[in-house]
Amino acid sequence: MRMLKLLVVLILAGLIGLAGYAYFGDMAPNRREVRTPLQMDAPAADTATPAPAAEPTEASGG
């Protein structure tokens, strides 16, 4: 019974320590500038012509 109490106390101390580290620890994000090239010569959606629809074919009879 004494070992069980010790185990429970150690688990609780570990959880409290983990919560304290998460709350007070140095978890600030590393900020850095990110630049991504952008392609500006892409055709606009409204100027693109859609592909012509295929003509329906008749099913062959047997």
C-alpha positions as a Markdown table, in Angstrom:
| # | Residue | x | y | z |
|---|---|---|---|---|
| 1 | Met | 0.0 | 0.0 | 0.0 |
| 2 | Arg | 2.9 | 2.3 | 0.8 |
| 3 | Met | 4.4 | 1.8 | -2.7 |
| 4 | Leu | 1.0 | 2.6 | -4.3 |
| 5 | Lys | 0.9 | 5.9 | -2.4 |
| 6 | Leu | 4.4 | 6.7 | -3.5 |
| 7 | Leu | 3.6 | 5.9 | -7.1 |
| 8 | Val | 0.5 | 8.1 | -7.0 |
| 9 | Val | 2.5 | 11.0 | -5.4 |
| 10 | Leu | 5.2 | 10.7 | -8.1 |
| 11 | Ile | 2.7 | 10.6 | -10.9 |
| 12 | Leu | 0.9 | 13.7 | -9.5 |
| 13 | Ala | 4.2 | 15.6 | -9.1 |
| 14 | Gly | 5.2 | 14.7 | -12.6 |
| 15 | Leu | 1.9 | 16.0 | -14.0 |
| 16 | Ile | 2.1 | 19.2 | -12.0 |
| 17 | Gly | 5.7 | 19.7 | -13.2 |
| 18 | Leu | 4.7 | 19.1 | -16.8 |
| 19 | Ala | 1.8 | 21.6 | -16.5 |
| 20 | Gly | 4.1 | 24.1 | -14.9 |
| 21 | Tyr | 6.7 | 23.7 | -17.6 |
| 22 | Ala | 4.0 | 24.1 | -20.3 |
| 23 | Tyr | 2.7 | 27.3 | -18.6 |
| 24 | Phe | 6.0 | 28.9 | -17.6 |
| 25 | Gly | 8.4 | 27.4 | -20.0 |
| 26 | Asp | 10.0 | 29.3 | -22.9 |
| 27 | Met | 7.5 | 28.4 | -25.7 |
| 28 | Ala | 7.7 | 31.6 | -27.7 |
| 29 | Pro | 7.5 | 30.9 | -31.5 |
| 30 | Asn | 10.6 | 31.6 | -33.5 |
| 31 | Arg | 9.6 | 34.4 | -35.9 |
| 32 | Arg | 11.2 | 34.8 | -39.3 |
| 33 | Glu | 10.3 | 36.4 | -42.5 |
| 34 | Val | 9.2 | 34.1 | -45.3 |
| 35 | Arg | 9.1 | 35.3 | -48.9 |
| 36 | Thr | 7.5 | 33.3 | -51.7 |
| 37 | Pro | 7.7 | 34.2 | -55.4 |
| 38 | Leu | 4.4 | 34.9 | -57.1 |
| 39 | Gln | 3.7 | 34.3 | -60.7 |
| 40 | Met | 1.9 | 37.3 | -62.1 |
| 41 | Asp | 1.6 | 36.4 | -65.8 |
| 42 | Ala | -1.0 | 33.6 | -65.3 |
| 43 | Pro | -4.1 | 33.9 | -67.5 |
| 44 | Ala | -7.2 | 35.2 | -65.8 |
| 45 | Ala | -10.1 | 32.7 | -65.3 |
| 46 | Asp | -12.6 | 34.8 | -67.2 |
| 47 | Thr | -10.5 | 35.2 | -70.3 |
| 48 | Ala | -9.8 | 31.4 | -70.7 |
| 49 | Thr | -11.9 | 29.7 | -73.3 |
| 50 | Pro | -13.5 | 26.4 | -72.2 |
| 51 | Ala | -12.9 | 23.3 | -74.2 |
| 52 | Pro | -15.7 | 22.4 | -76.7 |
| 53 | Ala | -18.1 | 19.7 | -75.6 |
| 54 | Ala | -17.8 | 16.4 | -77.3 |
| 55 | Glu | -20.6 | 15.4 | -79.6 |
| 56 | Pro | -22.8 | 12.5 | -78.3 |
| 57 | Thr | -22.4 | 9.2 | -80.1 |
| 58 | Glu | -25.2 | 6.8 | -80.8 |
| 59 | Ala | -25.1 | 3.4 | -79.1 |
| 60 | Ser | -24.6 | 0.6 | -81.6 |
| 61 | Gly | -27.6 | -1.7 | -81.9 |
| 62 | Gly | -27.5 | -5.4 | -82.1 |
